[in-house]
């Protein structure tokens, strides 16, 4: 697949394209905001991926009567956006800084639900699938404010920063085809006449958007090139199979990634923000040879945002595999953990000021009972990045029920 160069003439940071590559910053800041929500600061470029802070209630969802593992196909009614919560996060994280770009990795509710609200609050343009832009249109983000990308686009963001769009797949398999297989919207969803909300079901207003969009960032810095690859869902089931939407082939995720790496002149990336666990890692690591692995989308879909990280990361199979490849796994300890990539590697930053402003401890503390439960339940599993790895109730739900029976209503110890 040949990469198509694009100047972002209609986007807010277009003027920065004139900045010489030598002025590029020597670091990339990567801040995890829960689930698959990330804030990237690359020099003076500020990018939010997904930005889902609202929590659509789990009680609204109804599984498909035909495919019972399609757990989130329909809903009993519309839901809205928690604008005060998004505003609070924006103010704590950005302060008076200007946001340059919003990326929607794919168009399920736990990814693109709040992205249009971020665009309206900040004035930053969006980029994502056709479905994500149609969802945004339904929420008042129209015209050039949302750009549709299909994969194989290359954007020069200025300051030596380049972003390549990699067409990718979604987690799951043929047991949950409505959630997993590539599907797009064809027209903007219609907000509820009374509440203004949309229906979050993956068979309703929030299909996955023709699969997924992953992103390969490169930074030409004075000390050499930095590279970051980020995908926010994945399945080994068809990672090597072509993505077909309405009869059009968009190539396989692996071949698309290989093309992006070749276009960037890379044989290795400095960091991989990843989902999919060991099965996906075994297929992707030989292509990109990441120096560091940072897990994403492992902390559930419906846990409330404000208590912070709901449980510790645990995936023994993934960790064992990465150990054999001598790839460090840097698991998060709390929402808004920051990872700083420089030519010297990746280091942690507690990001204390932002966490404190939002009421989070620097490191989440858990009850002894919950820590004991971690020995029996992995926080990730095959396909579990979007919740389809378990039929309800999930092992975590059962573990929490045990905690409640023991009189521990909140498994997080402040």
C-alpha positions in Angstrom: 0.0 0.0 0.0 1.5 3.3 -1.1 1.3 6.2 1.4 -0.4 9.4 0.3 1.1 12.6 1.5 -1.3 15.2 2.8 -0.9 18.8 4.0 -3.5 19.7 6.6 -4.4 22.9 5.0 -7.7 23.2 6.7 -6.4 22.2 10.1 -5.4 24.6 12.9 -1.7 23.6 12.9 -1.1 23.9 9.1 1.0 27.0 9.6 3.5 24.9 11.6 4.4 22.9 8.5 6.9 25.6 7.7 8.9 24.8 10.8 12.2 23.2 9.9 12.7 19.6 10.9 15.7 20.6 13.0 13.4 22.4 15.3 11.6 19.2 16.3 11.5 18.4 20.0 13.6 15.6 21.4 10.7 14.1 23.4 7.2 12.7 23.2 4.9 12.8 26.2 2.2 10.1 26.4 -0.5 10.5 29.1 -3.0 7.7 29.7 -6.5 9.0 30.6 -8.2 5.5 31.1 -9.4 2.9 28.6 -7.9 3.8 25.2 -7.8 7.6 25.9 -4.4 9.2 25.4 -3.0 12.7 25.3 0.2 13.1 23.3 2.4 16.1 23.5 5.0 16.1 20.7 6.9 19.3 21.0 4.3 22.0 20.7 1.8 19.6 19.1 -1.0 18.5 21.4 -3.1 15.5 20.3 -5.9 13.7 22.1 -6.9 10.2 21.0 -10.5 9.2 21.7 -10.9 11.2 24.9 -13.8 9.1 26.3 -14.5 10.4 29.8 -18.3 10.0 29.9 -19.4 6.5 31.0 -22.4 5.2 29.1 -24.3 2.9 31.6 -23.8 -0.8 31.1 -27.5 -1.3 32.0 -28.5 0.3 28.6 -26.9 -2.4 26.5 -28.7 -5.5 25.1 -26.8 -8.4 23.4 -27.7 -9.5 19.9 -30.4 -12.2 20.0 -28.6 -14.0 17.1 -25.0 -13.6 18.4 -25.0 -13.8 22.2 -21.3 -12.8 22.4 -22.2 -9.5 20.7 -22.8 -8.0 24.1 -23.3 -4.4 23.1 -25.4 -4.5 20.0 -28.5 -2.6 21.0 -29.6 -0.2 23.8 -32.8 0.4 25.6 -32.5 4.2 24.9 -30.2 7.1 24.1 -27.5 8.5 26.3 -25.8 11.8 26.6 -22.3 13.3 27.0 -20.9 14.3 30.4 -19.7 17.8 29.3 -18.8 19.0 32.8 -16.5 15.9 33.3 -14.8 16.4 29.9 -14.4 20.1 30.7 -12.8 19.3 34.1 -10.3 16.9 32.5 -9.5 19.4 29.7 -8.8 22.2 32.1 -6.6 20.1 34.4 -4.7 18.5 31.5 -4.4 21.4 29.0 -4.8 24.5 31.1 -4.5 27.4 28.7 -2.7 25.3 26.1 -4.2 24.9 22.7 -5.2 21.4 21.5 -4.2 20.8 17.9 -5.9 17.6 16.8 -8.3 14.9 17.9 -8.0 11.3 16.7 -10.8 8.7 16.8 -9.2 5.3 16.8 -12.5 3.7 15.9 -16.2 4.6 16.2 -17.5 2.5 19.1 -19.0 4.4 22.0 -16.0 3.8 24.3 -13.8 5.6 21.8 -15.6 8.3 19.8 -18.4 9.2 22.2 -16.8 12.3 23.6 -14.5 13.2 20.7 -16.9 15.7 19.1 -17.4 17.4 22.5 -13.6 17.9 22.8 -13.7 19.4 19.4 -16.5 21.8 20.3 -14.8 22.8 23.6 -11.3 23.3 22.2 -11.9 24.2 18.5 -9.5 21.4 17.5 -10.3 19.4 14.4 -11.1 15.7 14.4 -9.8 12.9 12.3 -11.2 9.3 12.0 -13.4 7.0 10.1 -16.5 8.0 8.1 -18.6 6.8 11.0 -16.7 8.9 13.5 -17.2 12.0 11.3 -20.9 11.2 10.8 -21.3 10.9 14.6 -19.5 14.2 15.0 -21.8 15.8 12.4 -24.8 14.7 14.5 -23.2 16.5 17.5 -22.5 19.8 15.7 -19.0 19.2 14.4 -19.4 19.7 10.6 -17.5 20.6 7.4 -13.7 20.6 7.6 -13.7 20.1 11.3 -13.7 16.3 10.8 -11.5 14.7 8.3 -12.2 11.1 7.1 -9.1 8.9 6.9 -9.1 5.4 5.4 -5.5 4.4 5.9 -2.2 5.0 4.1 -2.4 8.7 4.6 0.8 10.5 5.7 0.5 13.9 7.4 3.4 16.3 8.0 2.3 18.0 11.3 5.3 20.4 11.4 8.4 20.6 13.5 9.7 17.3 12.1 6.6 15.4 13.2 5.0 12.9 10.8 1.8 10.9 11.4 1.0 7.8 9.2 -2.5 6.3 9.4 -2.5 2.5 9.5 -5.8 0.7 8.6 -6.3 -1.8 11.4 -8.8 -4.3 12.8 -11.0 -4.5 15.9 -10.9 -7.0 18.7 -13.1 -10.2 18.6 -13.8 -12.8 16.0 -16.7 -14.4 14.1 -18.6 -15.1 17.4 -19.3 -11.4 17.8 -19.4 -10.2 14.1 -21.5 -7.1 14.7 -18.9 -5.7 17.0 -15.8 -7.1 15.3 -16.2 -7.0 11.5 -15.6 -3.7 9.7 -18.8 -1.7 9.4 -19.5 2.0 8.7 -22.4 4.4 9.0 -23.9 5.8 5.8 -25.6 8.9 7.2 -25.4 10.9 10.4 -27.3 9.3 13.3 -30.3 11.2 14.5 -30.2 12.6 18.1 -33.1 11.8 20.3 -35.8 14.5 20.0 -36.1 14.8 23.8 -32.7 14.3 25.2 -30.4 15.0 22.3 -28.6 11.7 23.0 -27.5 9.0 20.6 -27.8 5.2 20.9 -24.5 3.6 21.8 -25.1 0.1 20.5 -22.5 -1.2 18.0 -25.5 -2.2 15.8 -27.0 1.3 16.2 -25.2 4.6 16.0 -21.8 3.3 17.0 -20.4 0.6 14.6 -16.6 0.3 14.7 -16.1 2.5 11.6 -14.8 0.1 9.1 -12.5 -1.5 11.6 -9.8 0.6 13.2 -7.3 3.4 12.6 -3.9 3.0 14.1 -1.2 5.6 14.0 2.6 5.6 13.5 4.3 8.8 14.6 7.8 9.7 13.8 9.8 12.7 15.1 12.9 13.9 13.5 14.8 15.4 16.4 18.3 16.8 16.6 19.3 13.6 18.3 17.8 11.3 15.7 14.4 9.9 14.9 11.8 8.8 17.5 9.0 6.5 16.6 5.7 5.6 18.3 3.0 3.1 17.1 -0.4 3.2 18.8 -3.4 0.9 18.2 -6.5 1.0 20.4 -8.0 -2.4 19.6 -6.8 -5.5 17.8 -7.5 -9.2 17.2 -5.2 -11.9 16.1 -8.2 -13.6 14.4 -7.8 -11.6 11.2 -4.8 -9.4 11.7 -3.3 -11.0 8.5 -6.6 -10.9 6.5 -7.7 -8.1 4.2 -10.3 -5.6 5.7 -13.3 -5.5 3.3 -15.9 -2.8 3.5 -18.7 -2.7 0.9 -16.5 -4.7 -1.5 -13.5 -2.5 -1.2 -10.3 -4.0 0.2 -8.2 -1.9 2.5 -5.4 -4.5 2.9 -4.6 -6.5 6.0 -3.5 -4.8 9.2 -0.1 -6.4 9.2 0.6 -5.6 5.6 -0.6 -2.0 6.2 1.7 -1.7 9.2 4.6 -3.1 7.1 3.9 -0.5 4.4 3.9 2.3 7.0 7.2 1.1 8.5 8.8 1.0 5.1 7.5 4.4 4.2 8.9 5.8 7.4 12.3 4.0 6.8 11.9 2.1 10.1 12.8 -1.3 11.2 12.0 -0.6 14.9 9.8 1.7 17.0 10.8 3.2 20.3 7.4 2.6 21.9 4.3 0.6 21.1 1.0 1.5 22.8 -0.9 -1.7 22.3 -3.9 -3.9 22.9 -4.7 -7.5 22.1 -2.4 -9.3 24.6 0.0 -12.1 23.7 -1.7 -13.3 20.5 -1.5 -9.9 18.9 2.0 -9.2 20.3 3.4 -12.4 18.7 2.2 -11.2 15.3 3.2 -7.5 15.6 6.5 -7.6 17.5 8.4 -9.3 14.5 7.3 -6.3 12.3 8.1 -3.4 14.6 10.5 -4.7 17.3 9.3 -2.2 19.9 11.8 -1.1 22.5 9.0 -0.6 25.1 5.4 -1.9 25.3 2.8 0.2 27.1 -0.6 -1.6 27.5 -3.9 0.2 26.6 -7.6 -0.6 26.9 -7.3 -3.2 29.6 -9.2 -1.5 32.5 -12.8 -2.3 31.5 -15.6 -0.4 29.8 -18.0 0.6 32.5 -16.0 1.3 35.7 -16.7 4.9 36.9 -14.0 7.3 35.9 -13.6 9.4 39.1 -12.5 6.6 41.5 -9.4 6.1 39.2 -7.9 2.9 38.0 -10.2 0.1 39.0 -7.7 -2.8 39.4 -4.1 -3.5 38.6 -2.8 -4.6 35.2 -2.2 -8.3 34.9 -1.4 -10.4 31.8 1.1 -13.1 32.6 1.2 -14.6 29.2 1.9 -11.3 27.5 4.5 -10.3 30.1 6.2 -13.7 29.7 6.3 -13.4 25.9 7.7 -9.8 26.1 10.3 -10.9 28.6 11.5 -13.5 26.1 11.9 -10.8 23.5 13.6 -8.5 26.0 10.9 -5.8 25.7 10.0 -4.0 28.9 6.3 -3.8 29.7 5.4 -0.5 31.4 2.1 -1.0 33.1 0.1 1.9 34.4 -0.4 2.6 38.1 -3.1 5.3 37.9 -5.1 7.3 35.4 -3.1 10.1 33.9 0.2 8.3 34.3 2.7 10.0 31.9 5.4 8.2 29.9 8.1 10.3 28.3 9.9 9.1 25.3 13.4 10.6 24.5 16.3 9.3 22.5 17.5 7.7 25.8 14.3 5.6 26.1 11.0 5.8 28.0 10.7 7.1 31.5 7.7 7.5 33.9 6.4 10.8 35.1 3.9 10.8 38.0 2.1 13.8 36.5 1.3 14.9 40.1 -0.2 18.3 39.3 -2.8 16.9 36.9 -3.7 14.0 39.1 -4.1 16.2 42.1 -6.3 18.6 40.2 -8.6 15.7 39.3 -8.6 14.2 42.8 -6.4 11.1 41.9 -3.6 9.7 44.0 -0.3 9.5 42.2 -0.4 5.7 42.5 -3.7 3.8 43.0 -3.9 1.7 46.1 -6.1 -1.4 46.3 -7.6 -3.5 49.1 -5.8 -6.7 50.0 -8.8 -8.7 48.9 -8.7 -7.2 45.4 -4.9 -7.8 45.2 -5.6 -11.5 46.1 -8.3 -11.7 43.4 -5.7 -10.6 40.8 -4.0 -13.9 41.2 -7.1 -15.6 39.7 -8.2 -13.0 37.1 -6.2 -11.4 34.3 -7.1 -7.8 33.5 -6.6 -8.7 29.8 -7.6 -11.7 27.8 -8.0 -12.6 24.1 -10.3 -9.9 22.6 -11.0 -8.3 26.0 -9.9 -4.8 25.1 -13.5 -4.1 24.2 -15.0 -6.4 26.7 -16.0 -9.3 24.4 -13.6 -11.8 25.9 -16.1 -12.9 28.6 -19.7 -13.7 28.6 -21.3 -11.8 31.5 -20.7 -11.7 34.3 -17.0 -11.3 33.7 -14.5 -12.7 36.2 -13.9 -9.2 37.4 -17.6 -8.7 38.1 -17.7 -11.9 40.0 -14.6 -10.8 42.0 -16.2 -7.5 42.9 -19.3 -9.4 44.0 -17.2 -11.4 46.4 -15.7 -8.2 47.7 -19.2 -6.7 48.3 -20.3 -9.9 50.1 -17.3 -9.4 52.4 -18.5 -5.9 53.1 -15.9 -4.1 50.9 -18.1 -1.9 48.7 -15.2 -0.2 47.0 -12.3 -2.4 46.0 -10.1 0.7 45.7 -8.5 1.8 49.0 -8.0 5.6 49.1 
